Amino acid sequence: MPAAPGAEEGAPVEPAGRFAARRALGFSAAEAALVLAGAGLVAWLGSRADLFTLDGYYYLAKAKSLVAGQGLSVPWNDGVDDRFFWGYSLALALPVKLFGEAGFWALSAALYAATGFVFARILRRLPVGPEGRVAALGLAMFSPVALRWAAVPMPEPLLGLLAATALLFALRWRQGAGAWSLLVSALFAGLALFTSAGGLLVAAAAGAMAWSRLRTERRWGLFVACALLAMAAEGVHLGDLLARGASLASLDGLAPQLEKTGLFQAAWTHLRAPYWMIYRFDSEPWLYSRFFPPWLTVLQGLVLALYLLSMLAALVSGFYKRGFAFVCAVGALVLALIDGIWHPQLARFEYLVHLGAALVFAWGLERAFFWAKPRTRATGVLALALGCAALGGLYGVRGVQMQGVRLALQAGGRDLRAIAKVVNEQNVEGRPVVTDLGPRLALYLDAHAWLDGDERGYYGDAVPSGAGAKAFLTDHEVRVIASGRRAREVEEAFGLGEGEARAVKAPDATVLVLESPSVASGVAAAE
């Protein structure tokens, strides 16, 4: 018969009576406090964000377009985004409608808190004592990687919640719940895939957890139903892209990545990722030293060392014999390794496994006090775990702050909202705009944008160069050109003569308003 919840080998025996009730209440309060503190920190960090990664502009733009009744499209070039999945933009639409751009960090904080509470429910179904549960929650809620990617408009917080929920219901099924639990798990795994390609790993983890019972009971019909349910949402997304003639760019990039990535490199990068010093190798030395004093680097290095020792101890000891914890923790990190073969250098993909990493870390800290009496063990585990969590949180906060500076440097230090305000004031009729400032500016424009140039393959260069540039302005009835180049360079690039455009003052940018007779006659001829 399947084991009942909490009946696994090695499960802790709780003391009885009134003291046990008070003790349990205290630990529950500590868990809730850690979850809410982590969510509050995410909200604070997100509210201070001014610039985002390029991915974030796509997600925000699609959410805004959906609110405006224009579907999941982007307001630039042909409007089709074949790079990013739909799930996060759909979840973001209502918060954006209610709170504007601030909706992203309100959503992130809510998702972060919900993930923490679901993780707490998972921990209660594993052979983990109350001190270990508090330790794991603290380490999870203040993981540097988790804080970094929850503080910007990115799908990781949603993906984390969907993954945790899928694993919780798969665990319930494995422990004896009815078929509905596995169907719910498949639904959430499918929504995770609908949100990110990493959802495939979620489905694999849930399937691994459910497989032994499925095979024993020969529930092949249930297996097929779960597989179909897991693929349904993303099937709709792919079908829509194919119907619109998109190139499925995110899938096209898989094969080249697989060819050039070494397995050892992926293993080392991704196994250490939830607590590694990612920022030192991701920035110029002068920028890193501005945010990370040597003492913090050294202490965070100790946190990383303790985590890696815990990981090593888990792999060489009998950790996997304790049942579902192996699938949840070590298994999740192995899946991160598989994901790393595709994305060898992008630490954001470790967001998916920071919960499993926290569980391994907390287990390792518990084992370090095997020699101590119960009260000493509890005190030592909690003090060490929460100390590591505090250092990880501080490291993560500094990393988020440094990321903001890096994004400002990438944007040339420009105030993009101020530039957009100037453009919108000069384009009250809402005619198209041409810009080489990319989605960072296009998100804030009140008109459709044609993007000039490209940035690391994120979008196509829609504006031809040379003789066809001026004709493009005429054919598309462009009203304004907004550029990071000098006015004279822009005029030469588009073949604009004297009197065909007037310059408008804008902060750290060139804004040209087209008033050319040739453009006007071209528009009339087109009509």
Helices and strands as residue ranges (DSSP letters): H 18-47, H 54-67, H 87-99, G 100-102, H 103-124, H 130-141, H 144-150, H 156-174, H 179-195, H 199-217, H 220-243, H 249-252, H 254-260, H 263-271, G 273-275, G 280-282, H 285-291, H 294-316, G 319-322, H 324-328, H 330-342, G 347-353, H 354-368, H 374-410, H 416-425, E 433-435, H 438-442, E 449-451, H 468-475, E 480-483, H 487-494, E 501-504, E 510-514, H 517-526
